[in-house]
Amino acid sequence: EIDMTTSIMVQSINDISSDMNGNAKKITDLSLTSNKVGENAQASIETLLETVEYIDTLHTDIKENTQTTESILVSINNINRLSGNNTKNADNIANLAKELSQKTNALSQNVSVYRT
């Protein structure tokens, strides 16, 4: 009976030892998986940080492009204003030239009266 009890105890200890070895293997596997997850999480964080840097650069570039575009629009408006002024000035010069031509013709006629 002692042999049987001892045999049962040894068998129980062997079963527990086997279960513990299986659990240790599962813990080791879980630890490896956890490490891989940690590495993947770190890689994701680094990718996100790079993405944020690219977005910040893009934002800065967009602001600069917006300012440049606004400056170009102001320049175009100035060109349009100057062009309008040039058109008015050209019209005034044309009118003055026409008037001068008419006065020159009138003077020429007056001079020709005295010549004859």
C-alpha positions in Angstrom: 0.0 0.0 0.0 2.9 2.3 0.7 4.3 1.5 -2.7 1.0 2.3 -4.3 0.7 5.6 -2.4 4.3 6.5 -3.3 3.6 5.5 -6.9 0.5 7.8 -7.0 2.5 10.6 -5.4 5.4 10.2 -7.9 2.9 10.0 -10.8 1.1 13.2 -9.5 4.5 15.0 -9.1 5.4 13.9 -12.7 2.0 15.1 -14.0 2.5 18.5 -12.1 6.0 18.7 -13.4 4.8 18.1 -16.9 2.1 20.7 -16.6 4.6 23.2 -15.2 6.9 22.5 -18.1 4.0 23.0 -20.5 3.0 26.3 -18.7 6.7 27.4 -18.8 6.8 26.8 -22.5 3.5 28.8 -23.0 4.9 31.6 -20.9 8.1 31.6 -23.0 6.1 31.7 -26.2 3.9 34.5 -24.8 6.9 36.4 -23.8 8.4 36.1 -27.3 5.1 37.2 -28.8 4.9 40.1 -26.4 8.4 41.2 -27.4 7.4 41.1 -31.1 4.3 43.1 -30.3 6.5 45.6 -28.5 8.9 45.8 -31.4 6.0 46.3 -33.8 4.5 49.0 -31.5 7.8 50.8 -31.5 8.1 50.6 -35.3 4.6 52.0 -35.5 5.4 54.9 -33.1 8.5 55.7 -35.2 6.4 55.7 -38.4 3.8 57.9 -36.8 6.5 60.4 -35.6 8.0 60.5 -39.1 4.5 61.1 -40.5 3.9 63.9 -38.0 7.2 65.5 -39.1 6.2 65.2 -42.8 2.8 66.8 -42.0 4.5 69.6 -40.1 6.8 70.2 -43.1 3.8 70.1 -45.5 1.9 72.5 -43.3 4.8 75.0 -43.3 5.2 74.6 -47.1 1.4 75.2 -47.6 1.6 78.3 -45.5 4.6 79.6 -47.5 2.8 78.8 -50.8 -0.3 80.6 -49.5 1.7 83.7 -48.7 3.4 83.6 -52.1 0.1 83.2 -53.8 -1.3 86.1 -51.9 1.7 88.2 -52.8 1.3 87.2 -56.5 -2.4 88.2 -56.3 -1.5 91.6 -54.9 1.1 92.1 -57.7 -1.5 91.1 -60.3 -4.0 93.6 -58.8 -1.3 96.3 -58.9 -0.6 95.4 -62.6 -4.3 95.6 -63.4 -4.5 99.0 -61.7 -1.4 100.3 -63.5 -2.8 98.9 -66.8 -6.0 100.7 -66.2 -4.1 103.9 -65.5 -2.0 103.4 -68.6 -5.1 103.0 -70.7 -6.6 106.2 -69.3 -3.3 108.0 -69.9 -3.1 106.7 -73.5 -6.7 107.9 -74.1 -5.8 111.3 -72.7 -2.6 111.5 -74.9 -4.7 110.4 -77.9 -7.2 113.2 -77.2 -4.5 115.7 -76.7 -2.8 114.7 -79.9 -6.1 115.0 -81.8 -6.6 118.4 -80.2 -3.0 119.4 -81.1 -3.5 118.2 -84.6 -6.7 120.2 -85.0 -5.0 123.3 -83.6 -2.0 122.8 -85.8 -4.3 122.5 -88.8 -6.2 125.7 -87.7 -2.9 127.5 -87.3 -1.7 126.3 -90.6 -4.8 127.7 -92.2 -4.4 131.0 -90.4 -0.8 131.2 -91.6 -1.7 130.3 -95.1 -4.2 133.2 -95.1 -1.4 135.6 -94.4 0.9 134.1 -97.1 -1.5 134.8 -99.8 
